[in-house]
Amino acid sequence: MRSLVEQKVSCPYCGESIEILIDQEEAGEQYIEDCQVCCRPITLQVLLDVEGHLIVSAHDENESI
Ligand SMILES: [Zn+2]
């Protein structure tokens, strides 16, 4: 079953917290989403924590993960 989870991340450029919707099937993937505030591309990495909860880390696009 697919479920969308709302997560908040801080933009690595402007520091604003933005809300994103992620899909459990995206765990382990990374993708780019433009910041809703400054419109710069944020690299989002979707991970699962030890309890199976989705977590998202945000990086600027030039930062190596
Ligand atoms: Zn921003």
N, CA, C, O and the ligand as a Tripos MOL2 file, in Angstrom:
@<TRIPOS>MOLECULE
protein
  261   259    66     0     0
PROTEIN
NO_CHARGES

@<TRIPOS>ATOM
      1 N           0.8400   -1.1880    0.0000 N.3       1 MET1
      2 CA          0.0000    0.0000    0.0000 C.3       1 MET1
      3 C           0.8790    1.2440    0.0000 C.2       1 MET1
      4 O           1.8100    1.3780    0.7940 O.2       1 MET1
      5 N           0.5590    2.1260   -0.8970 N.am      2 ARG2
      6 CA          1.3250    3.3660   -0.9630 C.3       2 ARG2
      7 C           0.7680    4.3620    0.0410 C.2       2 ARG2
      8 O          -0.4450    4.4960    0.1960 O.2       2 ARG2
      9 N           1.6530    5.0410    0.7060 N.am      3 SER3
     10 CA          1.1510    6.1090    1.5520 C.3       3 SER3
     11 C           2.0570    7.3120    1.4270 C.2       3 SER3
     12 O           3.2830    7.2060    1.4040 O.2       3 SER3
     13 N           1.4210    8.4380    1.3500 N.am      4 LEU4
     14 CA          2.1720    9.6790    1.2640 C.3       4 LEU4
     15 C           2.3480   10.2470    2.6640 C.2       4 LEU4
     16 O           1.4220   10.2670    3.4750 O.2       4 LEU4
     17 N           3.5480   10.6990    2.9160 N.am      5 VAL5
     18 CA          3.8690   11.2330    4.2270 C.3       5 VAL5
     19 C           4.3230   12.6770    4.0430 C.2       5 VAL5
     20 O           5.1380   12.9870    3.1740 O.2       5 VAL5
     21 N           3.7750   13.5440    4.8800 N.am      6 GLU6
     22 CA          4.2040   14.9320    4.8140 C.3       6 GLU6
     23 C           5.3960   15.1410    5.7300 C.2       6 GLU6
     24 O           5.3800   14.7420    6.8940 O.2       6 GLU6
     25 N           6.4030   15.7550    5.2040 N.am      7 GLN7
     26 CA          7.6170   16.0040    5.9830 C.3       7 GLN7
     27 C           8.0030   17.4600    5.8420 C.2       7 GLN7
     28 O           7.7300   18.1020    4.8270 O.2       7 GLN7
     29 N           8.6390   17.9630    6.8690 N.am      8 LYS8
     30 CA          9.1860   19.3110    6.7770 C.3       8 LYS8
     31 C          10.6980   19.2220    6.7020 C.2       8 LYS8
     32 O          11.3320   18.4760    7.4480 O.2       8 LYS8
     33 N          11.2580   19.9870    5.7990 N.am      9 VAL9
     34 CA         12.7110   20.0730    5.7190 C.3       9 VAL9
     35 C          13.0940   21.5460    5.6750 C.2       9 VAL9
     36 O          12.2950   22.4040    5.3010 O.2       9 VAL9
     37 N          14.3370   21.8150    6.0650 N.am     10 SER10
     38 CA         14.8170   23.1850    5.9720 C.3      10 SER10
     39 C          15.5810   23.3590    4.6780 C.2      10 SER10
     40 O          16.4540   22.5570    4.3450 O.2      10 SER10
     41 N          15.2560   24.3900    3.9650 N.am     11 CYS11
     42 CA         15.9640   24.6810    2.7200 C.3      11 CYS11
     43 C          17.4320   24.9630    3.0290 C.2      11 CYS11
     44 O          17.7230   25.7820    3.9010 O.2      11 CYS11
     45 N          18.3640   24.3050    2.3350 N.am     12 PRO12
     46 CA         19.7900   24.5480    2.5850 C.3      12 PRO12
     47 C          20.2510   25.9170    2.0890 C.2      12 PRO12
     48 O          21.3440   26.3610    2.4410 O.2      12 PRO12
     49 N          19.4600   26.5730    1.3020 N.am     13 TYR13
     50 CA         19.8420   27.8930    0.7720 C.3      13 TYR13
     51 C          19.3100   29.0130    1.6510 C.2      13 TYR13
     52 O          20.0770   29.8420    2.1410 O.2      13 TYR13
     53 N          17.9850   29.0370    1.8540 N.am     14 CYS14
     54 CA         17.3880   30.1720    2.5600 C.3      14 CYS14
     55 C          16.9970   29.8260    3.9940 C.2      14 CYS14
     56 O          16.6640   30.7200    4.7710 O.2      14 CYS14
     57 N          17.0330   28.5400    4.3590 N.am     15 GLY15
     58 CA         16.7540   28.1460    5.7330 C.3      15 GLY15
     59 C          15.2800   28.0550    6.0800 C.2      15 GLY15
     60 O          14.9290   27.6760    7.1980 O.2      15 GLY15
     61 N          14.4250   28.3910    5.1490 N.am     16 GLU16
     62 CA         12.9970   28.2940    5.4220 C.3      16 GLU16
     63 C          12.5800   26.8370    5.5150 C.2      16 GLU16
     64 O          13.1420   25.9820    4.8290 O.2      16 GLU16
     65 N          11.5980   26.5490    6.3590 N.am     17 SER17
     66 CA         11.1370   25.1850    6.3820 C.3      17 SER17
     67 C          10.0060   25.0140    5.3770 C.2      17 SER17
     68 O           9.0650   25.8080    5.3360 O.2      17 SER17
     69 N          10.1120   23.9930    4.5900 N.am     18 ILE18
     70 CA          9.1270   23.7410    3.5510 C.3      18 ILE18
     71 C           8.5470   22.3580    3.7550 C.2      18 ILE18
     72 O           9.1870   21.4670    4.3130 O.2      18 ILE18
     73 N           7.3200   22.2020    3.2910 N.am     19 GLU19
     74 CA          6.6470   20.9140    3.4220 C.3      19 GLU19
     75 C           6.6890   20.1790    2.0950 C.2      19 GLU19
     76 O           6.4320   20.7420    1.0300 O.2      19 GLU19
     77 N           7.0190   18.9190    2.1970 N.am     20 ILE20
     78 CA          7.0200   18.1010    0.9890 C.3      20 ILE20
     79 C           6.2410   16.8250    1.2660 C.2      20 ILE20
     80 O           6.1220   16.3820    2.4080 O.2      20 ILE20
     81 N           5.7260   16.2560    0.2140 N.am     21 LEU21
     82 CA          5.0460   14.9730    0.3230 C.3      21 LEU21
     83 C           5.9540   13.9040   -0.2530 C.2      21 LEU21
     84 O           6.4200   14.0170   -1.3870 O.2      21 LEU21
     85 N           6.2000   12.8780    0.5220 N.am     22 ILE22
     86 CA          7.0130   11.7850    0.0030 C.3      22 ILE22
     87 C           6.2320   10.4820    0.0690 C.2      22 ILE22
     88 O           5.2860   10.3200    0.8390 O.2      22 ILE22
     89 N           6.6650    9.5910   -0.7520 N.am     23 ASP23
     90 CA          6.0110    8.3060   -0.9200 C.3      23 ASP23
     91 C           6.9220    7.2490   -0.3110 C.2      23 ASP23
     92 O           8.1370    7.2890   -0.5050 O.2      23 ASP23
     93 N           6.3510    6.3190    0.4130 N.am     24 GLN24
     94 CA          7.1860    5.2840    1.0330 C.3      24 GLN24
     95 C           8.0110    4.5230    0.0170 C.2      24 GLN24
     96 O           9.0920    4.0240    0.3320 O.2      24 GLN24
     97 N           7.5030    4.4320   -1.2020 N.am     25 GLU25
     98 CA          8.2520    3.7050   -2.2230 C.3      25 GLU25
     99 C           9.4650    4.4810   -2.7110 C.2      25 GLU25
    100 O          10.2800    3.9570   -3.4700 O.2      25 GLU25
    101 N           9.5840    5.7230   -2.2790 N.am     26 GLU26
    102 CA         10.7480    6.5100   -2.6750 C.3      26 GLU26
    103 C          11.9140    6.3270   -1.7150 C.2      26 GLU26
    104 O          12.9740    6.9160   -1.9280 O.2      26 GLU26
    105 N          11.7520    5.5360   -0.6760 N.am     27 ALA27
    106 CA         12.8380    5.3330    0.2800 C.3      27 ALA27
    107 C          14.0850    4.8370   -0.4370 C.2      27 ALA27
    108 O          14.0250    3.9200   -1.2570 O.2      27 ALA27
    109 N          15.2020    5.4510   -0.1180 N.am     28 GLY28
    110 CA         16.4530    5.0790   -0.7560 C.3      28 GLY28
    111 C          16.7450    5.8660   -2.0130 C.2      28 GLY28
    112 O          17.8220    5.7400   -2.5970 O.2      28 GLY28
    113 N          15.7790    6.6840   -2.4370 N.am     29 GLU29
    114 CA         15.9920    7.4550   -3.6520 C.3      29 GLU29
    115 C          16.2990    8.9060   -3.3190 C.2      29 GLU29
    116 O          16.0880    9.3720   -2.1990 O.2      29 GLU29
    117 N          16.7960    9.5880   -4.3090 N.am     30 GLN30
    118 CA         16.9440   11.0180   -4.1300 C.3      30 GLN30
    119 C          16.4210   11.7400   -5.3380 C.2      30 GLN30
    120 O          16.4770   11.2360   -6.4600 O.2      30 GLN30
    121 N          15.9190   12.9120   -5.1000 N.am     31 TYR31
    122 CA         15.3710   13.6810   -6.2010 C.3      31 TYR31
    123 C          15.4940   15.1590   -5.8860 C.2      31 TYR31
    124 O          15.8510   15.5580   -4.7780 O.2      31 TYR31
    125 N          15.1930   15.9410   -6.8790 N.am     32 ILE32
    126 CA         15.3390   17.3910   -6.7730 C.3      32 ILE32
    127 C          13.9630   18.0240   -6.6740 C.2      32 ILE32
    128 O          13.0500   17.6850   -7.4270 O.2      32 ILE32
    129 N          13.8290   18.9390   -5.7420 N.am     33 GLU33
    130 CA         12.5930   19.7000   -5.6710 C.3      33 GLU33
    131 C          12.9570   21.1660   -5.4550 C.2      33 GLU33
    132 O          13.8360   21.4930   -4.6580 O.2      33 GLU33
    133 N          12.2750   22.0280   -6.1710 N.am     34 ASP34
    134 CA         12.5770   23.4480   -6.0080 C.3      34 ASP34
    135 C          11.9900   23.9620   -4.7080 C.2      34 ASP34
    136 O          10.8650   23.6250   -4.3400 O.2      34 ASP34
    137 N          12.7700   24.7840   -4.0170 N.am     35 CYS35
    138 CA         12.2940   25.4050   -2.7920 C.3      35 CYS35
    139 C          11.0770   26.2640   -3.0940 C.2      35 CYS35
    140 O          11.0500   27.0000   -4.0810 O.2      35 CYS35
    141 N          10.0620   26.1610   -2.2260 N.am     36 GLN36
    142 CA          8.8520   26.9530   -2.4390 C.3      36 GLN36
    143 C           9.0870   28.4320   -2.1310 C.2      36 GLN36
    144 O           8.2890   29.2840   -2.5210 O.2      36 GLN36
    145 N          10.1640   28.7280   -1.4430 N.am     37 VAL37
    146 CA         10.4220   30.1020   -1.0330 C.3      37 VAL37
    147 C          11.4190   30.7840   -1.9710 C.2      37 VAL37
    148 O          11.1330   31.8500   -2.5160 O.2      37 VAL37
    149 N          12.5950   30.1660   -2.1570 N.am     38 CYS38
    150 CA         13.6200   30.8170   -2.9750 C.3      38 CYS38
    151 C          13.7650   30.1780   -4.3530 C.2      38 CYS38
    152 O          14.5500   30.6550   -5.1730 O.2      38 CYS38
    153 N          13.0250   29.1160   -4.6170 N.am     39 CYS39
    154 CA         12.9740   28.4910   -5.9460 C.3      39 CYS39
    155 C          14.2820   27.8530   -6.3910 C.2      39 CYS39
    156 O          14.4460   27.5550   -7.5740 O.2      39 CYS39
    157 N          15.2110   27.6390   -5.4740 N.am     40 ARG40
    158 CA         16.4410   26.9600   -5.8590 C.3      40 ARG40
    159 C          16.2570   25.4490   -5.6960 C.2      40 ARG40
    160 O          15.4620   24.9890   -4.8770 O.2      40 ARG40
    161 N          17.0120   24.6930   -6.4940 N.am     41 PRO41
    162 CA         16.8070   23.2450   -6.4860 C.3      41 PRO41
    163 C          17.4500   22.5710   -5.2780 C.2      41 PRO41
    164 O          18.6600   22.6680   -5.0740 O.2      41 PRO41
    165 N          16.6410   21.8930   -4.4870 N.am     42 ILE42
    166 CA         17.1190   21.1840   -3.3040 C.3      42 ILE42
    167 C          17.2070   19.7000   -3.6360 C.2      42 ILE42
    168 O          16.2710   19.1210   -4.1890 O.2      42 ILE42
    169 N          18.3360   19.0920   -3.2950 N.am     43 THR43
    170 CA         18.4400   17.6420   -3.4340 C.3      43 THR43
    171 C          17.8580   17.0050   -2.1790 C.2      43 THR43
    172 O          18.3500   17.2290   -1.0730 O.2      43 THR43
    173 N          16.8250   16.2230   -2.3560 N.am     44 LEU44
    174 CA         16.1750   15.5530   -1.2330 C.3      44 LEU44
    175 C          16.5110   14.0770   -1.2780 C.2      44 LEU44
    176 O          16.3890   13.4280   -2.3170 O.2      44 LEU44
    177 N          16.9310   13.5610   -0.1480 N.am     45 GLN45
    178 CA         17.2100   12.1380   -0.0740 C.3      45 GLN45
    179 C          16.2340   11.5110    0.9020 C.2      45 GLN45
    180 O          16.1220   11.9360    2.0510 O.2      45 GLN45
    181 N          15.5350   10.5020    0.4330 N.am     46 VAL46
    182 CA         14.5190    9.8360    1.2420 C.3      46 VAL46
    183 C          15.1280    8.5800    1.8500 C.2      46 VAL46
    184 O          15.6780    7.7290    1.1500 O.2      46 VAL46
    185 N          15.0150    8.4870    3.1590 N.am     47 LEU47
    186 CA         15.6180    7.3660    3.8880 C.3      47 LEU47
    187 C          14.5950    6.7690    4.8400 C.2      47 LEU47
    188 O          13.5880    7.3990    5.1630 O.2      47 LEU47
    189 N          14.8540    5.5840    5.2710 N.am     48 LEU48
    190 CA         14.0500    4.9770    6.3360 C.3      48 LEU48
    191 C          14.8970    4.9010    7.5950 C.2      48 LEU48
    192 O          16.0480    4.4660    7.5490 O.2      48 LEU48
    193 N          14.3320    5.3220    8.7160 N.am     49 ASP49
    194 CA         15.0830    5.1740    9.9570 C.3      49 ASP49
    195 C          14.9280    3.7500   10.4980 C.2      49 ASP49
    196 O          14.2490    2.9200    9.8940 O.2      49 ASP49
    197 N          15.5590    3.4790   11.6300 N.am     50 VAL50
    198 CA         15.5730    2.1040   12.1370 C.3      50 VAL50
    199 C          14.1790    1.5810   12.4710 C.2      50 VAL50
    200 O          13.9570    0.3700   12.4940 O.2      50 VAL50
    201 N          13.2470    2.4860   12.7260 N.am     51 GLU51
    202 CA         11.8900    2.0480   13.0340 C.3      51 GLU51
    203 C          10.9880    2.0180   11.8140 C.2      51 GLU51
    204 O           9.7880    1.7610   11.9130 O.2      51 GLU51
    205 N          11.5840    2.2840   10.6680 N.am     52 GLY52
    206 CA         10.7970    2.2160    9.4400 C.3      52 GLY52
    207 C          10.0600    3.4890    9.1030 C.2      52 GLY52
    208 O           9.1900    3.4980    8.2320 O.2      52 GLY52
    209 N          10.4050    4.5750    9.7930 N.am     53 HIS53
    210 CA          9.7870    5.8500    9.4630 C.3      53 HIS53
    211 C          10.5710    6.5400    8.3640 C.2      53 HIS53
    212 O          11.7990    6.4740    8.3090 O.2      53 HIS53
    213 N           9.8400    7.1930    7.5050 N.am     54 LEU54
    214 CA         10.5040    7.9300    6.4460 C.3      54 LEU54
    215 C          11.1300    9.1960    7.0030 C.2      54 LEU54
    216 O          10.5110    9.9210    7.7820 O.2      54 LEU54
    217 N          12.3410    9.4460    6.6040 N.am     55 ILE55
    218 CA         12.9620   10.7190    6.9230 C.3      55 ILE55
    219 C          13.5590   11.2840    5.6330 C.2      55 ILE55
    220 O          13.8950   10.5460    4.7070 O.2      55 ILE55
    221 N          13.6780   12.5750    5.5990 N.am     56 VAL56
    222 CA         14.1830   13.2300    4.4050 C.3      56 VAL56
    223 C          15.3290   14.1250    4.8010 C.2      56 VAL56
    224 O          15.2330   14.8760    5.7720 O.2      56 VAL56
    225 N          16.4080   14.0490    4.0580 N.am     57 SER57
    226 CA         17.4600   15.0170    4.2850 C.3      57 SER57
    227 C          17.5910   15.9000    3.0570 C.2      57 SER57
    228 O          17.4630   15.4440    1.9210 O.2      57 SER57
    229 N          17.8460   17.1600    3.3110 N.am     58 ALA58
    230 CA         17.9270   18.1540    2.2420 C.3      58 ALA58
    231 C          19.3540   18.6430    2.1140 C.2      58 ALA58
    232 O          20.0250   18.9160    3.1080 O.2      58 ALA58
    233 N          19.8000   18.7480    0.8940 N.am     59 HIS59
    234 CA         21.1610   19.1950    0.6090 C.3      59 HIS59
    235 C          21.1120   20.1930   -0.5190 C.2      59 HIS59
    236 O          20.1840   20.1900   -1.3280 O.2      59 HIS59
    237 N          22.1150   21.0500   -0.5720 N.am     60 ASP60
    238 CA         22.1450   21.8880   -1.7640 C.3      60 ASP60
    239 C          22.7200   21.0660   -2.9110 C.2      60 ASP60
    240 O          23.4410   20.0910   -2.6970 O.2      60 ASP60
    241 N          22.3920   21.4700   -4.1120 N.am     61 GLU61
    242 CA         22.6570   20.5890   -5.2510 C.3      61 GLU61
    243 C          24.1460   20.3990   -5.5200 C.2      61 GLU61
    244 O          24.5300   19.4620   -6.2200 O.2      61 GLU61
    245 N          24.9790   21.2630   -4.9830 N.am     62 ASN62
    246 CA         26.4140   21.1200   -5.2250 C.3      62 ASN62
    247 C          27.1310   20.3050   -4.1690 C.2      62 ASN62
    248 O          28.3140   19.9890   -4.3000 O.2      62 ASN62
    249 N          26.4070   19.9730   -3.1320 N.am     63 GLU63
    250 CA         26.9960   19.2490   -2.0210 C.3      63 GLU63
    251 C          26.9850   17.7620   -2.3600 C.2      63 GLU63
    252 O          25.9750   17.2420   -2.8350 O.2      63 GLU63
    253 N          28.0910   17.0800   -2.1200 N.am     64 SER64
    254 CA         28.0500   15.6460   -2.3710 C.3      64 SER64
    255 C          27.4880   14.9430   -1.1570 C.2      64 SER64
    256 O          27.7790   15.3130   -0.0190 O.2      64 SER64
    257 N          26.7050   13.9570   -1.3990 N.am     65 ILE65
    258 CA         26.0280   13.2520   -0.3040 C.3      65 ILE65
    259 C          26.8210   12.0180    0.0950 C.2      65 ILE65
    260 O          26.4150   11.2890    1.0000 O.2      65 ILE65
    261 ZN         14.8730   28.1920   -0.1310 Zn       66 ZN66
@<TRIPOS>BOND
     1     1     2 1
     2     2     3 1
     3     3     4 2
     4     3     5 am
     5     5     6 1
     6     6     7 1
     7     7     8 2
     8     7     9 am
     9     9    10 1
    10    10    11 1
    11    11    12 2
    12    11    13 am
    13    13    14 1
    14    14    15 1
    15    15    16 2
    16    15    17 am
    17    17    18 1
    18    18    19 1
    19    19    20 2
    20    19    21 am
    21    21    22 1
    22    22    23 1
    23    23    24 2
    24    23    25 am
    25    25    26 1
    26    26    27 1
    27    27    28 2
    28    27    29 am
    29    29    30 1
    30    30    31 1
    31    31    32 2
    32    31    33 am
    33    33    34 1
    34    34    35 1
    35    35    36 2
    36    35    37 am
    37    37    38 1
    38    38    39 1
    39    39    40 2
    40    39    41 am
    41    41    42 1
    42    42    43 1
    43    43    44 2
    44    43    45 am
    45    45    46 1
    46    46    47 1
    47    47    48 2
    48    47    49 am
    49    49    50 1
    50    50    51 1
    51    51    52 2
    52    51    53 am
    53    53    54 1
    54    54    55 1
    55    55    56 2
    56    55    57 am
    57    57    58 1
    58    58    59 1
    59    59    60 2
    60    59    61 am
    61    61    62 1
    62    62    63 1
    63    63    64 2
    64    63    65 am
    65    65    66 1
    66    66    67 1
    67    67    68 2
    68    67    69 am
    69    69    70 1
    70    70    71 1
    71    71    72 2
    72    71    73 am
    73    73    74 1
    74    74    75 1
    75    75    76 2
    76    75    77 am
    77    77    78 1
    78    78    79 1
    79    79    80 2
    80    79    81 am
    81    81    82 1
    82    82    83 1
    83    83    84 2
    84    83    85 am
    85    85    86 1
    86    86    87 1
    87    87    88 2
    88    87    89 am
    89    89    90 1
    90    90    91 1
    91    91    92 2
    92    91    93 am
    93    93    94 1
    94    94    95 1
    95    95    96 2
    96    95    97 am
    97    97    98 1
    98    98    99 1
    99    99   100 2
   100    99   101 am
   101   101   102 1
   102   102   103 1
   103   103   104 2
   104   103   105 am
   105   105   106 1
   106   106   107 1
   107   107   108 2
   108   107   109 am
   109   109   110 1
   110   110   111 1
   111   111   112 2
   112   111   113 am
   113   113   114 1
   114   114   115 1
   115   115   116 2
   116   115   117 am
   117   117   118 1
   118   118   119 1
   119   119   120 2
   120   119   121 am
   121   121   122 1
   122   122   123 1
   123   123   124 2
   124   123   125 am
   125   125   126 1
   126   126   127 1
   127   127   128 2
   128   127   129 am
   129   129   130 1
   130   130   131 1
   131   131   132 2
   132   131   133 am
   133   133   134 1
   134   134   135 1
   135   135   136 2
   136   135   137 am
   137   137   138 1
   138   138   139 1
   139   139   140 2
   140   139   141 am
   141   141   142 1
   142   142   143 1
   143   143   144 2
   144   143   145 am
   145   145   146 1
   146   146   147 1
   147   147   148 2
   148   147   149 am
   149   149   150 1
   150   150   151 1
   151   151   152 2
   152   151   153 am
   153   153   154 1
   154   154   155 1
   155   155   156 2
   156   155   157 am
   157   157   158 1
   158   158   159 1
   159   159   160 2
   160   159   161 am
   161   161   162 1
   162   162   163 1
   163   163   164 2
   164   163   165 am
   165   165   166 1
   166   166   167 1
   167   167   168 2
   168   167   169 am
   169   169   170 1
   170   170   171 1
   171   171   172 2
   172   171   173 am
   173   173   174 1
   174   174   175 1
   175   175   176 2
   176   175   177 am
   177   177   178 1
   178   178   179 1
   179   179   180 2
   180   179   181 am
   181   181   182 1
   182   182   183 1
   183   183   184 2
   184   183   185 am
   185   185   186 1
   186   186   187 1
   187   187   188 2
   188   187   189 am
   189   189   190 1
   190   190   191 1
   191   191   192 2
   192   191   193 am
   193   193   194 1
   194   194   195 1
   195   195   196 2
   196   195   197 am
   197   197   198 1
   198   198   199 1
   199   199   200 2
   200   199   201 am
   201   201   202 1
   202   202   203 1
   203   203   204 2
   204   203   205 am
   205   205   206 1
   206   206   207 1
   207   207   208 2
   208   207   209 am
   209   209   210 1
   210   210   211 1
   211   211   212 2
   212   211   213 am
   213   213   214 1
   214   214   215 1
   215   215   216 2
   216   215   217 am
   217   217   218 1
   218   218   219 1
   219   219   220 2
   220   219   221 am
   221   221   222 1
   222   222   223 1
   223   223   224 2
   224   223   225 am
   225   225   226 1
   226   226   227 1
   227   227   228 2
   228   227   229 am
   229   229   230 1
   230   230   231 1
   231   231   232 2
   232   231   233 am
   233   233   234 1
   234   234   235 1
   235   235   236 2
   236   235   237 am
   237   237   238 1
   238   238   239 1
   239   239   240 2
   240   239   241 am
   241   241   242 1
   242   242   243 1
   243   243   244 2
   244   243   245 am
   245   245   246 1
   246   246   247 1
   247   247   248 2
   248   247   249 am
   249   249   250 1
   250   250   251 1
   251   251   252 2
   252   251   253 am
   253   253   254 1
   254   254   255 1
   255   255   256 2
   256   255   257 am
   257   257   258 1
   258   258   259 1
   259   259   260 2
@<TRIPOS>SUBSTRUCTURE
     1 MET1         2 RESIDUE 1 A MET
     2 ARG2         6 RESIDUE 1 A ARG
     3 SER3        10 RESIDUE 1 A SER
     4 LEU4        14 RESIDUE 1 A LEU
     5 VAL5        18 RESIDUE 1 A VAL
     6 GLU6        22 RESIDUE 1 A GLU
     7 GLN7        26 RESIDUE 1 A GLN
     8 LYS8        30 RESIDUE 1 A LYS
     9 VAL9        34 RESIDUE 1 A VAL
    10 SER10       38 RESIDUE 1 A SER
    11 CYS11       42 RESIDUE 1 A CYS
    12 PRO12       46 RESIDUE 1 A PRO
    13 TYR13       50 RESIDUE 1 A TYR
    14 CYS14       54 RESIDUE 1 A CYS
    15 GLY15       58 RESIDUE 1 A GLY
    16 GLU16       62 RESIDUE 1 A GLU
    17 SER17       66 RESIDUE 1 A SER
    18 ILE18       70 RESIDUE 1 A ILE
    19 GLU19       74 RESIDUE 1 A GLU
    20 ILE20       78 RESIDUE 1 A ILE
    21 LEU21       82 RESIDUE 1 A LEU
    22 ILE22       86 RESIDUE 1 A ILE
    23 ASP23       90 RESIDUE 1 A ASP
    24 GLN24       94 RESIDUE 1 A GLN
    25 GLU25       98 RESIDUE 1 A GLU
    26 GLU26      102 RESIDUE 1 A GLU
    27 ALA27      106 RESIDUE 1 A ALA
    28 GLY28      110 RESIDUE 1 A GLY
    29 GLU29      114 RESIDUE 1 A GLU
    30 GLN30      118 RESIDUE 1 A GLN
    31 TYR31      122 RESIDUE 1 A TYR
    32 ILE32      126 RESIDUE 1 A ILE
    33 GLU33      130 RESIDUE 1 A GLU
    34 ASP34      134 RESIDUE 1 A ASP
    35 CYS35      138 RESIDUE 1 A CYS
    36 GLN36      142 RESIDUE 1 A GLN
    37 VAL37      146 RESIDUE 1 A VAL
    38 CYS38      150 RESIDUE 1 A CYS
    39 CYS39      154 RESIDUE 1 A CYS
    40 ARG40      158 RESIDUE 1 A ARG
    41 PRO41      162 RESIDUE 1 A PRO
    42 ILE42      166 RESIDUE 1 A ILE
    43 THR43      170 RESIDUE 1 A THR
    44 LEU44      174 RESIDUE 1 A LEU
    45 GLN45      178 RESIDUE 1 A GLN
    46 VAL46      182 RESIDUE 1 A VAL
    47 LEU47      186 RESIDUE 1 A LEU
    48 LEU48      190 RESIDUE 1 A LEU
    49 ASP49      194 RESIDUE 1 A ASP
    50 VAL50      198 RESIDUE 1 A VAL
    51 GLU51      202 RESIDUE 1 A GLU
    52 GLY52      206 RESIDUE 1 A GLY
    53 HIS53      210 RESIDUE 1 A HIS
    54 LEU54      214 RESIDUE 1 A LEU
    55 ILE55      218 RESIDUE 1 A ILE
    56 VAL56      222 RESIDUE 1 A VAL
    57 SER57      226 RESIDUE 1 A SER
    58 ALA58      230 RESIDUE 1 A ALA
    59 HIS59      234 RESIDUE 1 A HIS
    60 ASP60      238 RESIDUE 1 A ASP
    61 GLU61      242 RESIDUE 1 A GLU
    62 ASN62      246 RESIDUE 1 A ASN
    63 GLU63      250 RESIDUE 1 A GLU
    64 SER64      254 RESIDUE 1 A SER
    65 ILE65      258 RESIDUE 1 A ILE
    66 ZN66       261 GROUP 0 **** ****
